[in-house]
Amino acid sequence: MNKIRLIVTCGFGLEAVVKRELLALGFPDTTGSDGRVEFDACPQDIPRLNLRLRAADRVLLKLGEFPAKDFGQLFDRTRQLAWETWIPVDARITVTGKCVRSRLASVRSCQSIVKKALVERMGERLGAGWLPETGEEFTVQVSILKDVAQLTLDTSGNGLHKRGYRAGAGEAPLRENLAAALVLLSFWDSGRVLLDPMCGSGTILIEAALIGRNIAPGLGREFAAEKWPALDPEDWRKARMDARAEILPAGTLKIFGSDIDEERVRDCRMNARRAGVEDDIVCERRDISQLEPPGPYGVVVTNPPYGINLGSPADLGPLYKAIDAVFRERQGWSVYVLTADKKFPDTFRRGKPDKVRKLFNGTIEVNYYQYFGERPPK
Ligand SMILES: C[S@@+](CC[C@H](N)C(=O)[O-])C[C@H]1O[C@@H](n2cnc3c(N)ncnc32)[C@H](O)[C@@H]1O
């Protein structure tokens, strides 16, 4: 079986979550940091990983890694890679790039050098004088960090956060893979109550329901590598069939959401329906100040309004106070709050957070404040 090297990309701060997911999928030997996790795999793993990874951004096939201190080196080493194994002669080839702390700093120039080298190599190996670029799109990424270039092919296409279920959303919906990561970091399990009292379009609730029912998040979408002639379509069919066979029945989860805005509640219900988890989530309109938590034990995962368009931190005082009023004394509830507002722990007076994890919501730096509650008696 051919060995390949894969890189799973993710948001900064989520590498450990992705590594844990990979471990559960049978990849114990992973390395990486700075939003990239790398490991050995086989081509047959590409469908499975795209379908099942929850917190990841993309799955990239690594074709090479080498020092690239000047354009000559970048060109020569790119030309040595076996692009023709993966890319067909009629492919439309897009090269994306980034350069960080490197002598080669012009991303545009690196992109065009890579494209030139790759086209030259493919033309030579496939006996084509020129490449028509009329077929499927293949995206190559050149990523240069501290003068070392990594060249990869994107297997995912649209980012993995695009599950395909989101139709309605409010002003600041969380990315689906970040929402999944928040749930995975909370150590909520499907036997426990989960609540998002500011649920917006319901991303956290829906991702929890997908986790709770073991529904692979990518089942409702397509991936770039489905069109690759180098991969066996049977592997994609089988990966989908296996994932479907592992789905657990609806009706056992205890997932609750509420939001002050009726329109968001409608979005949440519609998105849950599109994700196939409408029977797993109860969502209603409610101001958090009127919230009565469903039972003495549970897990809150939420992201209150914050950020540039959603009012200054000063506006959020009453909201934080409401969270404090509901959950300060309720020690049976674990509380997980994602916010950019560093004042949150001053207002939520249950004590110091047990853990604070720095994450990014898009480009906004945020903190994930974690307050562990007592576990329910067995
Ligand atoms: C950042 S958004 C949550 C986005 C959500 N995680 C998603 O993915 O769509 C914050 C939400 O808090 C809601 N909200 C604001 N004040 C509230 C209150 N007093 N009680 C309940 N919800 C409130 C807003 O309507 C908004 O939908």
PDBQT file of the ligand as one rigid body, heavy atoms in Angstrom, charges set to zero:
ROOT
HETATM    1  C1  LIG A 401     -22.170  35.687  18.692  1.00  0.00    +0.000 C 
HETATM    2  S1  LIG A 401     -23.857  35.275  18.548  1.00  0.00    +0.000 S 
HETATM    3  C2  LIG A 401     -23.871  33.511  18.699  1.00  0.00    +0.000 C 
HETATM    4  C3  LIG A 401     -23.590  32.863  17.391  1.00  0.00    +0.000 C 
HETATM    5  C4  LIG A 401     -23.794  31.373  17.411  1.00  0.00    +0.000 C 
HETATM    6  N1  LIG A 401     -22.785  30.689  18.183  1.00  0.00    +0.000 N 
HETATM    7  C5  LIG A 401     -23.844  30.840  15.989  1.00  0.00    +0.000 C 
HETATM    8  O1  LIG A 401     -22.961  30.081  15.599  1.00  0.00    +0.000 OA
HETATM    9  O2  LIG A 401     -24.730  31.257  15.229  1.00  0.00    +0.000 OA
HETATM   10  C6  LIG A 401     -24.534  35.781  20.066  1.00  0.00    +0.000 C 
HETATM   11  C7  LIG A 401     -26.014  35.566  20.197  1.00  0.00    +0.000 C 
HETATM   12  O3  LIG A 401     -26.423  36.018  21.492  1.00  0.00    +0.000 OA
HETATM   13  C8  LIG A 401     -27.782  36.427  21.381  1.00  0.00    +0.000 C 
HETATM   14  N2  LIG A 401     -28.132  37.256  22.559  1.00  0.00    +0.000 N 
HETATM   15  C9  LIG A 401     -27.788  38.550  22.797  1.00  0.00    +0.000 A 
HETATM   16  N3  LIG A 401     -28.319  38.952  23.973  1.00  0.00    +0.000 NA
HETATM   17  C10 LIG A 401     -29.005  37.906  24.489  1.00  0.00    +0.000 A 
HETATM   18  C11 LIG A 401     -29.758  37.693  25.672  1.00  0.00    +0.000 A 
HETATM   19  N4  LIG A 401     -29.939  38.675  26.566  1.00  0.00    +0.000 N 
HETATM   20  N5  LIG A 401     -30.305  36.470  25.897  1.00  0.00    +0.000 NA
HETATM   21  C12 LIG A 401     -30.164  35.481  24.992  1.00  0.00    +0.000 A 
HETATM   22  N6  LIG A 401     -29.476  35.634  23.822  1.00  0.00    +0.000 NA
HETATM   23  C13 LIG A 401     -28.894  36.816  23.583  1.00  0.00    +0.000 A 
HETATM   24  C14 LIG A 401     -27.822  37.150  20.055  1.00  0.00    +0.000 C 
HETATM   25  O4  LIG A 401     -29.159  37.210  19.563  1.00  0.00    +0.000 OA
HETATM   26  C15 LIG A 401     -26.877  36.311  19.196  1.00  0.00    +0.000 C 
HETATM   27  O5  LIG A 401     -27.590  35.392  18.411  1.00  0.00    +0.000 OA
ENDROOT
TORSDOF 0
